[in-house]
Every structure is written in C-alpha cells, then in structure tokens.
Amino acid sequence: MKLEQKLKKMTPKEKASEMFNKFFNLYPNQDAQFIAIECCLISVNELIESHLLLTTTHDKEPTIRCKRYWQEVKEEIEALYKP
C-alpha cells in the first residue's frame, strides 16, 4: 500500500494523536507531555523537509499533497500543548 493511501485513512488530527501517544508512552514522568510533543514536532519537521527535497526529483502533485498533510499534522500537534 502506498504512503498516500495510508495517509488517506487517518485525518491529520488522528495522526497527530497517534504520534503523540507513541512518544508519550516512552517517558512515564511528569514531563512526558512536553517531551512527546517536542519529539512529534521534530519528526514532522523532518518529514516536511524531506518532502521539500522530493519535489525536485519526483512528481510534484502527490508530494505537495503529502507535505500539506504533514503541515496539518504539525498544526494538530501544536494544538495539543497550549502553555
């Protein structure tokens, strides 16, 4: 199954929540929420940067849609933590 097909099954909010839960469970202490969000943001930023590189070598339309998806995931992750 292609990545694009997998992403269509999850909304950006669902993906953000899934990523957060994976990192949150790694750090069972009082700072777990902050650490999990920071790890998610680092991961998503890496994905966005890699999509920028791909637009120069592959078909741009699917890559642009994936980049847009990950931008929305990033916004949902940022919304999880409001200081």
PDB file of N, CA, C and O in Angstrom:
ATOM      1  N   MET A   1       0.841  -1.180   0.000  1.00  0.00           N
ATOM      2  CA  MET A   1       0.000   0.000   0.000  1.00  0.00           C
ATOM      3  C   MET A   1       0.884   1.241   0.000  1.00  0.00           C
ATOM      4  O   MET A   1       1.850   1.319   0.759  1.00  0.00           O
ATOM      5  N   LYS A   2       0.558   2.198  -0.840  1.00  0.00           N
ATOM      6  CA  LYS A   2       1.341   3.422  -0.926  1.00  0.00           C
ATOM      7  C   LYS A   2       1.103   4.297   0.296  1.00  0.00           C
ATOM      8  O   LYS A   2       0.047   4.241   0.926  1.00  0.00           O
ATOM      9  N   LEU A   3       2.113   5.111   0.617  1.00  0.00           N
ATOM     10  CA  LEU A   3       2.019   6.014   1.757  1.00  0.00           C
ATOM     11  C   LEU A   3       0.802   6.913   1.628  1.00  0.00           C
ATOM     12  O   LEU A   3       0.078   7.131   2.599  1.00  0.00           O
ATOM     13  N   GLU A   4       0.581   7.426   0.449  1.00  0.00           N
ATOM     14  CA  GLU A   4      -0.552   8.335   0.245  1.00  0.00           C
ATOM     15  C   GLU A   4      -1.875   7.648   0.585  1.00  0.00           C
ATOM     16  O   GLU A   4      -2.768   8.284   1.144  1.00  0.00           O
ATOM     17  N   GLN A   5      -2.015   6.373   0.261  1.00  0.00           N
ATOM     18  CA  GLN A   5      -3.231   5.634   0.582  1.00  0.00           C
ATOM     19  C   GLN A   5      -3.367   5.438   2.090  1.00  0.00           C
ATOM     20  O   GLN A   5      -4.469   5.518   2.632  1.00  0.00           O
ATOM     21  N   LYS A   6      -2.253   5.183   2.761  1.00  0.00           N
ATOM     22  CA  LYS A   6      -2.287   5.026   4.206  1.00  0.00           C
ATOM     23  C   LYS A   6      -2.698   6.328   4.882  1.00  0.00           C
ATOM     24  O   LYS A   6      -3.481   6.326   5.831  1.00  0.00           O
ATOM     25  N   LEU A   7      -2.160   7.445   4.382  1.00  0.00           N
ATOM     26  CA  LEU A   7      -2.466   8.732   4.986  1.00  0.00           C
ATOM     27  C   LEU A   7      -3.928   9.108   4.804  1.00  0.00           C
ATOM     28  O   LEU A   7      -4.495   9.794   5.654  1.00  0.00           O
ATOM     29  N   LYS A   8      -4.545   8.677   3.722  1.00  0.00           N
ATOM     30  CA  LYS A   8      -5.945   8.987   3.480  1.00  0.00           C
ATOM     31  C   LYS A   8      -6.844   8.347   4.534  1.00  0.00           C
ATOM     32  O   LYS A   8      -7.966   8.805   4.753  1.00  0.00           O
ATOM     33  N   LYS A   9      -6.366   7.304   5.179  1.00  0.00           N
ATOM     34  CA  LYS A   9      -7.170   6.619   6.174  1.00  0.00           C
ATOM     35  C   LYS A   9      -7.208   7.356   7.508  1.00  0.00           C
ATOM     36  O   LYS A   9      -8.091   7.101   8.326  1.00  0.00           O
ATOM     37  N   MET A  10      -6.272   8.256   7.738  1.00  0.00           N
ATOM     38  CA  MET A  10      -6.212   8.988   9.000  1.00  0.00           C
ATOM     39  C   MET A  10      -6.284  10.478   8.731  1.00  0.00           C
ATOM     40  O   MET A  10      -5.637  10.989   7.817  1.00  0.00           O
ATOM     41  N   THR A  11      -7.078  11.169   9.536  1.00  0.00           N
ATOM     42  CA  THR A  11      -7.094  12.619   9.434  1.00  0.00           C
ATOM     43  C   THR A  11      -5.799  13.143  10.061  1.00  0.00           C
ATOM     44  O   THR A  11      -5.146  12.416  10.808  1.00  0.00           O
ATOM     45  N   PRO A  12      -5.419  14.385   9.772  1.00  0.00           N
ATOM     46  CA  PRO A  12      -4.234  14.942  10.441  1.00  0.00           C
ATOM     47  C   PRO A  12      -4.361  14.902  11.965  1.00  0.00           C
ATOM     48  O   PRO A  12      -3.379  14.657  12.666  1.00  0.00           O
ATOM     49  N   LYS A  13      -5.560  15.139  12.471  1.00  0.00           N
ATOM     50  CA  LYS A  13      -5.760  15.108  13.919  1.00  0.00           C
ATOM     51  C   LYS A  13      -5.550  13.696  14.475  1.00  0.00           C
ATOM     52  O   LYS A  13      -4.936  13.537  15.530  1.00  0.00           O
ATOM     53  N   GLU A  14      -6.045  12.682  13.785  1.00  0.00           N
ATOM     54  CA  GLU A  14      -5.851  11.299  14.213  1.00  0.00           C
ATOM     55  C   GLU A  14      -4.371  10.922  14.176  1.00  0.00           C
ATOM     56  O   GLU A  14      -3.877  10.251  15.082  1.00  0.00           O
ATOM     57  N   LYS A  15      -3.664  11.352  13.131  1.00  0.00           N
ATOM     58  CA  LYS A  15      -2.236  11.043  13.011  1.00  0.00           C
ATOM     59  C   LYS A  15      -1.447  11.735  14.116  1.00  0.00           C
ATOM     60  O   LYS A  15      -0.546  11.139  14.707  1.00  0.00           O
ATOM     61  N   ALA A  16      -1.786  12.998  14.396  1.00  0.00           N
ATOM     62  CA  ALA A  16      -1.113  13.731  15.470  1.00  0.00           C
ATOM     63  C   ALA A  16      -1.303  13.016  16.800  1.00  0.00           C
ATOM     64  O   ALA A  16      -0.360  12.873  17.579  1.00  0.00           O
ATOM     65  N   SER A  17      -2.517  12.573  17.051  1.00  0.00           N
ATOM     66  CA  SER A  17      -2.810  11.867  18.295  1.00  0.00           C
ATOM     67  C   SER A  17      -2.055  10.540  18.375  1.00  0.00           C
ATOM     68  O   SER A  17      -1.522  10.189  19.427  1.00  0.00           O
ATOM     69  N   GLU A  18      -2.010   9.808  17.268  1.00  0.00           N
ATOM     70  CA  GLU A  18      -1.273   8.545  17.237  1.00  0.00           C
ATOM     71  C   GLU A  18       0.212   8.774  17.534  1.00  0.00           C
ATOM     72  O   GLU A  18       0.802   8.061  18.346  1.00  0.00           O
ATOM     73  N   MET A  19       0.805   9.755  16.884  1.00  0.00           N
ATOM     74  CA  MET A  19       2.225  10.041  17.106  1.00  0.00           C
ATOM     75  C   MET A  19       2.470  10.455  18.557  1.00  0.00           C
ATOM     76  O   MET A  19       3.407   9.979  19.198  1.00  0.00           O
ATOM     77  N   PHE A  20       1.620  11.343  19.065  1.00  0.00           N
ATOM     78  CA  PHE A  20       1.770  11.811  20.445  1.00  0.00           C
ATOM     79  C   PHE A  20       1.748  10.633  21.414  1.00  0.00           C
ATOM     80  O   PHE A  20       2.603  10.539  22.295  1.00  0.00           O
ATOM     81  N   ASN A  21       0.780   9.739  21.259  1.00  0.00           N
ATOM     82  CA  ASN A  21       0.662   8.600  22.172  1.00  0.00           C
ATOM     83  C   ASN A  21       1.879   7.688  22.128  1.00  0.00           C
ATOM     84  O   ASN A  21       2.293   7.156  23.159  1.00  0.00           O
ATOM     85  N   LYS A  22       2.454   7.504  20.949  1.00  0.00           N
ATOM     86  CA  LYS A  22       3.653   6.663  20.837  1.00  0.00           C
ATOM     87  C   LYS A  22       4.818   7.256  21.631  1.00  0.00           C
ATOM     88  O   LYS A  22       5.515   6.533  22.343  1.00  0.00           O
ATOM     89  N   PHE A  23       5.031   8.564  21.512  1.00  0.00           N
ATOM     90  CA  PHE A  23       6.125   9.200  22.237  1.00  0.00           C
ATOM     91  C   PHE A  23       5.799   9.363  23.726  1.00  0.00           C
ATOM     92  O   PHE A  23       6.677   9.206  24.575  1.00  0.00           O
ATOM     93  N   PHE A  24       4.558   9.675  24.036  1.00  0.00           N
ATOM     94  CA  PHE A  24       4.142   9.884  25.431  1.00  0.00           C
ATOM     95  C   PHE A  24       4.417   8.650  26.275  1.00  0.00           C
ATOM     96  O   PHE A  24       4.850   8.758  27.423  1.00  0.00           O
ATOM     97  N   ASN A  25       4.166   7.479  25.708  1.00  0.00           N
ATOM     98  CA  ASN A  25       4.362   6.229  26.451  1.00  0.00           C
ATOM     99  C   ASN A  25       5.830   5.885  26.669  1.00  0.00           C
ATOM    100  O   ASN A  25       6.133   5.001  27.470  1.00  0.00           O
ATOM    101  N   LEU A  26       6.738   6.547  25.989  1.00  0.00           N
ATOM    102  CA  LEU A  26       8.166   6.294  26.170  1.00  0.00           C
ATOM    103  C   LEU A  26       8.728   6.945  27.430  1.00  0.00           C
ATOM    104  O   LEU A  26       9.734   6.488  27.973  1.00  0.00           O
ATOM    105  N   TYR A  27       8.078   8.012  27.893  1.00  0.00           N
ATOM    106  CA  TYR A  27       8.606   8.805  29.005  1.00  0.00           C
ATOM    107  C   TYR A  27       7.576   8.908  30.125  1.00  0.00           C
ATOM    108  O   TYR A  27       6.854   9.902  30.201  1.00  0.00           O
ATOM    109  N   PRO A  28       7.494   7.906  30.994  1.00  0.00           N
ATOM    110  CA  PRO A  28       6.477   7.916  32.056  1.00  0.00           C
ATOM    111  C   PRO A  28       6.853   8.809  33.241  1.00  0.00           C
ATOM    112  O   PRO A  28       7.133   8.314  34.333  1.00  0.00           O
ATOM    113  N   ASN A  29       6.857  10.112  33.021  1.00  0.00           N
ATOM    114  CA  ASN A  29       7.119  11.031  34.120  1.00  0.00           C
ATOM    115  C   ASN A  29       6.295  12.304  33.911  1.00  0.00           C
ATOM    116  O   ASN A  29       5.510  12.396  32.968  1.00  0.00           O
ATOM    117  N   GLN A  30       6.477  13.259  34.779  1.00  0.00           N
ATOM    118  CA  GLN A  30       5.643  14.462  34.734  1.00  0.00           C
ATOM    119  C   GLN A  30       5.904  15.334  33.517  1.00  0.00           C
ATOM    120  O   GLN A  30       5.049  16.149  33.170  1.00  0.00           O
ATOM    121  N   ASP A  31       7.032  15.202  32.863  1.00  0.00           N
ATOM    122  CA  ASP A  31       7.333  16.000  31.681  1.00  0.00           C
ATOM    123  C   ASP A  31       6.989  15.265  30.385  1.00  0.00           C
ATOM    124  O   ASP A  31       7.367  15.713  29.303  1.00  0.00           O
ATOM    125  N   ALA A  32       6.286  14.159  30.486  1.00  0.00           N
ATOM    126  CA  ALA A  32       6.020  13.315  29.323  1.00  0.00           C
ATOM    127  C   ALA A  32       5.280  14.051  28.219  1.00  0.00           C
ATOM    128  O   ALA A  32       5.596  13.871  27.043  1.00  0.00           O
ATOM    129  N   GLN A  33       4.309  14.870  28.569  1.00  0.00           N
ATOM    130  CA  GLN A  33       3.546  15.573  27.538  1.00  0.00           C
ATOM    131  C   GLN A  33       4.454  16.506  26.736  1.00  0.00           C
ATOM    132  O   GLN A  33       4.420  16.491  25.506  1.00  0.00           O
ATOM    133  N   PHE A  34       5.253  17.304  27.410  1.00  0.00           N
ATOM    134  CA  PHE A  34       6.155  18.235  26.726  1.00  0.00           C
ATOM    135  C   PHE A  34       7.143  17.485  25.839  1.00  0.00           C
ATOM    136  O   PHE A  34       7.354  17.856  24.684  1.00  0.00           O
ATOM    137  N   ILE A  35       7.744  16.437  26.379  1.00  0.00           N
ATOM    138  CA  ILE A  35       8.735  15.653  25.631  1.00  0.00           C
ATOM    139  C   ILE A  35       8.092  15.002  24.413  1.00  0.00           C
ATOM    140  O   ILE A  35       8.659  15.024  23.321  1.00  0.00           O
ATOM    141  N   ALA A  36       6.910  14.423  24.601  1.00  0.00           N
ATOM    142  CA  ALA A  36       6.223  13.761  23.485  1.00  0.00           C
ATOM    143  C   ALA A  36       5.911  14.753  22.372  1.00  0.00           C
ATOM    144  O   ALA A  36       6.104  14.441  21.197  1.00  0.00           O
ATOM    145  N   ILE A  37       5.438  15.929  22.721  1.00  0.00           N
ATOM    146  CA  ILE A  37       5.113  16.934  21.704  1.00  0.00           C
ATOM    147  C   ILE A  37       6.371  17.382  20.978  1.00  0.00           C
ATOM    148  O   ILE A  37       6.358  17.527  19.755  1.00  0.00           O
ATOM    149  N   GLU A  38       7.450  17.601  21.705  1.00  0.00           N
ATOM    150  CA  GLU A  38       8.700  18.007  21.059  1.00  0.00           C
ATOM    151  C   GLU A  38       9.209  16.924  20.104  1.00  0.00           C
ATOM    152  O   GLU A  38       9.678  17.235  19.009  1.00  0.00           O
ATOM    153  N   CYS A  39       9.119  15.668  20.509  1.00  0.00           N
ATOM    154  CA  CYS A  39       9.540  14.563  19.638  1.00  0.00           C
ATOM    155  C   CYS A  39       8.676  14.492  18.385  1.00  0.00           C
ATOM    156  O   CYS A  39       9.185  14.272  17.286  1.00  0.00           O
ATOM    157  N   CYS A  40       7.381  14.677  18.549  1.00  0.00           N
ATOM    158  CA  CYS A  40       6.469  14.684  17.392  1.00  0.00           C
ATOM    159  C   CYS A  40       6.825  15.807  16.431  1.00  0.00           C
ATOM    160  O   CYS A  40       6.873  15.600  15.218  1.00  0.00           O
ATOM    161  N   LEU A  41       7.074  16.990  16.966  1.00  0.00           N
ATOM    162  CA  LEU A  41       7.397  18.141  16.109  1.00  0.00           C
ATOM    163  C   LEU A  41       8.715  17.936  15.369  1.00  0.00           C
ATOM    164  O   LEU A  41       8.830  18.294  14.197  1.00  0.00           O
ATOM    165  N   ILE A  42       9.695  17.372  16.036  1.00  0.00           N
ATOM    166  CA  ILE A  42      10.971  17.073  15.377  1.00  0.00           C
ATOM    167  C   ILE A  42      10.733  16.099  14.222  1.00  0.00           C
ATOM    168  O   ILE A  42      11.246  16.295  13.120  1.00  0.00           O
ATOM    169  N   SER A  43       9.958  15.057  14.480  1.00  0.00           N
ATOM    170  CA  SER A  43       9.674  14.051  13.442  1.00  0.00           C
ATOM    171  C   SER A  43       8.932  14.654  12.259  1.00  0.00           C
ATOM    172  O   SER A  43       9.300  14.426  11.106  1.00  0.00           O
ATOM    173  N   VAL A  44       7.897  15.414  12.542  1.00  0.00           N
ATOM    174  CA  VAL A  44       7.099  16.008  11.456  1.00  0.00           C
ATOM    175  C   VAL A  44       7.929  17.014  10.665  1.00  0.00           C
ATOM    176  O   VAL A  44       7.825  17.071   9.439  1.00  0.00           O
ATOM    177  N   ASN A  45       8.740  17.798  11.339  1.00  0.00           N
ATOM    178  CA  ASN A  45       9.600  18.755  10.615  1.00  0.00           C
ATOM    179  C   ASN A  45      10.556  18.029   9.667  1.00  0.00           C
ATOM    180  O   ASN A  45      10.807  18.495   8.555  1.00  0.00           O
ATOM    181  N   GLU A  46      11.080  16.898  10.105  1.00  0.00           N
ATOM    182  CA  GLU A  46      11.952  16.102   9.230  1.00  0.00           C
ATOM    183  C   GLU A  46      11.181  15.599   8.006  1.00  0.00           C
ATOM    184  O   GLU A  46      11.704  15.619   6.891  1.00  0.00           O
ATOM    185  N   LEU A  47       9.956  15.155   8.210  1.00  0.00           N
ATOM    186  CA  LEU A  47       9.136  14.683   7.091  1.00  0.00           C
ATOM    187  C   LEU A  47       8.846  15.821   6.110  1.00  0.00           C
ATOM    188  O   LEU A  47       8.918  15.634   4.896  1.00  0.00           O
ATOM    189  N   ILE A  48       8.524  16.984   6.637  1.00  0.00           N
ATOM    190  CA  ILE A  48       8.233  18.141   5.774  1.00  0.00           C
ATOM    191  C   ILE A  48       9.472  18.514   4.971  1.00  0.00           C
ATOM    192  O   ILE A  48       9.379  18.773   3.772  1.00  0.00           O
ATOM    193  N   GLU A  49      10.621  18.541   5.618  1.00  0.00           N
ATOM    194  CA  GLU A  49      11.864  18.870   4.910  1.00  0.00           C
ATOM    195  C   GLU A  49      12.173  17.840   3.833  1.00  0.00           C
ATOM    196  O   GLU A  49      12.629  18.201   2.748  1.00  0.00           O
ATOM    197  N   SER A  50      11.935  16.571   4.115  1.00  0.00           N
ATOM    198  CA  SER A  50      12.203  15.548   3.111  1.00  0.00           C
ATOM    199  C   SER A  50      11.260  15.697   1.919  1.00  0.00           C
ATOM    200  O   SER A  50      11.656  15.424   0.786  1.00  0.00           O
ATOM    201  N   HIS A  51      10.039  16.119   2.154  1.00  0.00           N
ATOM    202  CA  HIS A  51       9.109  16.354   1.044  1.00  0.00           C
ATOM    203  C   HIS A  51       9.560  17.524   0.180  1.00  0.00           C
ATOM    204  O   HIS A  51       9.336  17.529  -1.031  1.00  0.00           O
ATOM    205  N   LEU A  52      10.186  18.501   0.791  1.00  0.00           N
ATOM    206  CA  LEU A  52      10.714  19.630   0.008  1.00  0.00           C
ATOM    207  C   LEU A  52      11.800  19.151  -0.939  1.00  0.00           C
ATOM    208  O   LEU A  52      11.883  19.608  -2.079  1.00  0.00           O
ATOM    209  N   LEU A  53      12.634  18.229  -0.470  1.00  0.00           N
ATOM    210  CA  LEU A  53      13.679  17.683  -1.328  1.00  0.00           C
ATOM    211  C   LEU A  53      13.095  16.834  -2.447  1.00  0.00           C
ATOM    212  O   LEU A  53      13.600  16.862  -3.569  1.00  0.00           O
ATOM    213  N   LEU A  54      12.048  16.087  -2.160  1.00  0.00           N
ATOM    214  CA  LEU A  54      11.445  15.206  -3.158  1.00  0.00           C
ATOM    215  C   LEU A  54      10.789  15.964  -4.305  1.00  0.00           C
ATOM    216  O   LEU A  54      10.702  15.444  -5.418  1.00  0.00           O
ATOM    217  N   THR A  55      10.330  17.174  -4.051  1.00  0.00           N
ATOM    218  CA  THR A  55       9.647  17.913  -5.116  1.00  0.00           C
ATOM    219  C   THR A  55      10.577  18.242  -6.271  1.00  0.00           C
ATOM    220  O   THR A  55      10.116  18.553  -7.370  1.00  0.00           O
ATOM    221  N   THR A  56      11.859  18.177  -6.040  1.00  0.00           N
ATOM    222  CA  THR A  56      12.794  18.476  -7.120  1.00  0.00           C
ATOM    223  C   THR A  56      13.120  17.246  -7.966  1.00  0.00           C
ATOM    224  O   THR A  56      13.666  17.371  -9.062  1.00  0.00           O
ATOM    225  N   THR A  57      12.783  16.052  -7.456  1.00  0.00           N
ATOM    226  CA  THR A  57      13.178  14.840  -8.174  1.00  0.00           C
ATOM    227  C   THR A  57      12.024  13.939  -8.602  1.00  0.00           C
ATOM    228  O   THR A  57      12.224  13.037  -9.417  1.00  0.00           O
ATOM    229  N   HIS A  58      10.829  14.160  -8.074  1.00  0.00           N
ATOM    230  CA  HIS A  58       9.694  13.283  -8.366  1.00  0.00           C
ATOM    231  C   HIS A  58       8.484  14.107  -8.804  1.00  0.00           C
ATOM    232  O   HIS A  58       8.520  15.337  -8.842  1.00  0.00           O
ATOM    233  N   ASP A  59       7.421  13.391  -9.130  1.00  0.00           N
ATOM    234  CA  ASP A  59       6.153  14.027  -9.463  1.00  0.00           C
ATOM    235  C   ASP A  59       5.728  14.937  -8.309  1.00  0.00           C
ATOM    236  O   ASP A  59       5.630  14.490  -7.166  1.00  0.00           O
ATOM    237  N   LYS A  60       5.481  16.183  -8.602  1.00  0.00           N
ATOM    238  CA  LYS A  60       5.258  17.166  -7.543  1.00  0.00           C
ATOM    239  C   LYS A  60       3.893  17.069  -6.882  1.00  0.00           C
ATOM    240  O   LYS A  60       3.793  17.312  -5.680  1.00  0.00           O
ATOM    241  N   GLU A  61       2.845  16.729  -7.606  1.00  0.00           N
ATOM    242  CA  GLU A  61       1.495  16.773  -7.037  1.00  0.00           C
ATOM    243  C   GLU A  61       1.308  15.854  -5.822  1.00  0.00           C
ATOM    244  O   GLU A  61       0.852  16.337  -4.786  1.00  0.00           O
ATOM    245  N   PRO A  62       1.636  14.557  -5.893  1.00  0.00           N
ATOM    246  CA  PRO A  62       1.487  13.726  -4.680  1.00  0.00           C
ATOM    247  C   PRO A  62       2.363  14.218  -3.530  1.00  0.00           C
ATOM    248  O   PRO A  62       1.965  14.155  -2.367  1.00  0.00           O
ATOM    249  N   THR A  63       3.542  14.701  -3.857  1.00  0.00           N
ATOM    250  CA  THR A  63       4.454  15.194  -2.831  1.00  0.00           C
ATOM    251  C   THR A  63       3.894  16.434  -2.162  1.00  0.00           C
ATOM    252  O   THR A  63       4.014  16.593  -0.948  1.00  0.00           O
ATOM    253  N   ILE A  64       3.287  17.307  -2.939  1.00  0.00           N
ATOM    254  CA  ILE A  64       2.697  18.524  -2.376  1.00  0.00           C
ATOM    255  C   ILE A  64       1.518  18.162  -1.467  1.00  0.00           C
ATOM    256  O   ILE A  64       1.345  18.768  -0.410  1.00  0.00           O
ATOM    257  N   ARG A  65       0.709  17.180  -1.873  1.00  0.00           N
ATOM    258  CA  ARG A  65      -0.414  16.745  -1.029  1.00  0.00           C
ATOM    259  C   ARG A  65       0.097  16.156   0.277  1.00  0.00           C
ATOM    260  O   ARG A  65      -0.468  16.425   1.336  1.00  0.00           O
ATOM    261  N   CYS A  66       1.163  15.351   0.219  1.00  0.00           N
ATOM    262  CA  CYS A  66       1.733  14.772   1.434  1.00  0.00           C
ATOM    263  C   CYS A  66       2.303  15.858   2.338  1.00  0.00           C
ATOM    264  O   CYS A  66       2.133  15.816   3.557  1.00  0.00           O
ATOM    265  N   LYS A  67       2.973  16.820   1.738  1.00  0.00           N
ATOM    266  CA  LYS A  67       3.535  17.920   2.525  1.00  0.00           C
ATOM    267  C   LYS A  67       2.416  18.678   3.223  1.00  0.00           C
ATOM    268  O   LYS A  67       2.539  19.019   4.400  1.00  0.00           O
ATOM    269  N   ARG A  68       1.338  18.942   2.520  1.00  0.00           N
ATOM    270  CA  ARG A  68       0.187  19.647   3.098  1.00  0.00           C
ATOM    271  C   ARG A  68      -0.390  18.837   4.269  1.00  0.00           C
ATOM    272  O   ARG A  68      -0.746  19.395   5.307  1.00  0.00           O
ATOM    273  N   TYR A  69      -0.474  17.523   4.085  1.00  0.00           N
ATOM    274  CA  TYR A  69      -0.972  16.640   5.148  1.00  0.00           C
ATOM    275  C   TYR A  69      -0.098  16.776   6.398  1.00  0.00           C
ATOM    276  O   TYR A  69      -0.613  16.948   7.503  1.00  0.00           O
ATOM    277  N   TRP A  70       1.223  16.697   6.221  1.00  0.00           N
ATOM    278  CA  TRP A  70       2.118  16.768   7.373  1.00  0.00           C
ATOM    279  C   TRP A  70       2.114  18.153   8.010  1.00  0.00           C
ATOM    280  O   TRP A  70       2.329  18.274   9.216  1.00  0.00           O
ATOM    281  N   GLN A  71       1.876  19.192   7.228  1.00  0.00           N
ATOM    282  CA  GLN A  71       1.734  20.537   7.799  1.00  0.00           C
ATOM    283  C   GLN A  71       0.515  20.572   8.722  1.00  0.00           C
ATOM    284  O   GLN A  71       0.560  21.161   9.802  1.00  0.00           O
ATOM    285  N   GLU A  72      -0.571  19.937   8.284  1.00  0.00           N
ATOM    286  CA  GLU A  72      -1.781  19.890   9.103  1.00  0.00           C
ATOM    287  C   GLU A  72      -1.564  19.042  10.357  1.00  0.00           C
ATOM    288  O   GLU A  72      -2.070  19.380  11.427  1.00  0.00           O
ATOM    289  N   VAL A  73      -0.823  17.953  10.233  1.00  0.00           N
ATOM    290  CA  VAL A  73      -0.490  17.135  11.404  1.00  0.00           C
ATOM    291  C   VAL A  73       0.300  17.986  12.401  1.00  0.00           C
ATOM    292  O   VAL A  73       0.039  17.945  13.604  1.00  0.00           O
ATOM    293  N   LYS A  74       1.255  18.748  11.902  1.00  0.00           N
ATOM    294  CA  LYS A  74       2.063  19.621  12.765  1.00  0.00           C
ATOM    295  C   LYS A  74       1.178  20.614  13.513  1.00  0.00           C
ATOM    296  O   LYS A  74       1.371  20.836  14.708  1.00  0.00           O
ATOM    297  N   GLU A  75       0.214  21.207  12.824  1.00  0.00           N
ATOM    298  CA  GLU A  75      -0.702  22.148  13.472  1.00  0.00           C
ATOM    299  C   GLU A  75      -1.511  21.461  14.574  1.00  0.00           C
ATOM    300  O   GLU A  75      -1.748  22.048  15.630  1.00  0.00           O
ATOM    301  N   GLU A  76      -1.928  20.233  14.329  1.00  0.00           N
ATOM    302  CA  GLU A  76      -2.683  19.486  15.347  1.00  0.00           C
ATOM    303  C   GLU A  76      -1.797  19.155  16.549  1.00  0.00           C
ATOM    304  O   GLU A  76      -2.258  19.207  17.689  1.00  0.00           O
ATOM    305  N   ILE A  77      -0.544  18.820  16.304  1.00  0.00           N
ATOM    306  CA  ILE A  77       0.387  18.539  17.409  1.00  0.00           C
ATOM    307  C   ILE A  77       0.590  19.803  18.237  1.00  0.00           C
ATOM    308  O   ILE A  77       0.551  19.759  19.466  1.00  0.00           O
ATOM    309  N   GLU A  78       0.803  20.917  17.566  1.00  0.00           N
ATOM    310  CA  GLU A  78       0.985  22.186  18.277  1.00  0.00           C
ATOM    311  C   GLU A  78      -0.243  22.547  19.110  1.00  0.00           C
ATOM    312  O   GLU A  78      -0.125  23.153  20.175  1.00  0.00           O
ATOM    313  N   ALA A  79      -1.411  22.172  18.618  1.00  0.00           N
ATOM    314  CA  ALA A  79      -2.653  22.457  19.357  1.00  0.00           C
ATOM    315  C   ALA A  79      -2.791  21.604  20.613  1.00  0.00           C
ATOM    316  O   ALA A  79      -3.562  21.946  21.509  1.00  0.00           O
ATOM    317  N   LEU A  80      -2.051  20.494  20.689  1.00  0.00           N
ATOM    318  CA  LEU A  80      -2.112  19.630  21.872  1.00  0.00           C
ATOM    319  C   LEU A  80      -1.550  20.317  23.110  1.00  0.00           C
ATOM    320  O   LEU A  80      -1.955  20.019  24.234  1.00  0.00           O
ATOM    321  N   TYR A  81      -0.629  21.225  22.898  1.00  0.00           N
ATOM    322  CA  TYR A  81       0.031  21.875  24.043  1.00  0.00           C
ATOM    323  C   TYR A  81      -0.072  23.385  23.921  1.00  0.00           C
ATOM    324  O   TYR A  81       0.573  24.010  23.079  1.00  0.00           O
ATOM    325  N   LYS A  82      -0.875  23.933  24.756  1.00  0.00           N
ATOM    326  CA  LYS A  82      -1.015  25.388  24.795  1.00  0.00           C
ATOM    327  C   LYS A  82      -0.568  25.841  26.182  1.00  0.00           C
ATOM    328  O   LYS A  82      -1.294  25.657  27.159  1.00  0.00           O
ATOM    329  N   PRO A  83       0.623  26.432  26.273  1.00  0.00           N
ATOM    330  CA  PRO A  83       1.122  26.841  27.600  1.00  0.00           C
ATOM    331  C   PRO A  83       0.264  27.907  28.250  1.00  0.00           C
ATOM    332  O   PRO A  83       0.560  28.345  29.362  1.00  0.00           O
TER     333      PRO A  83
END
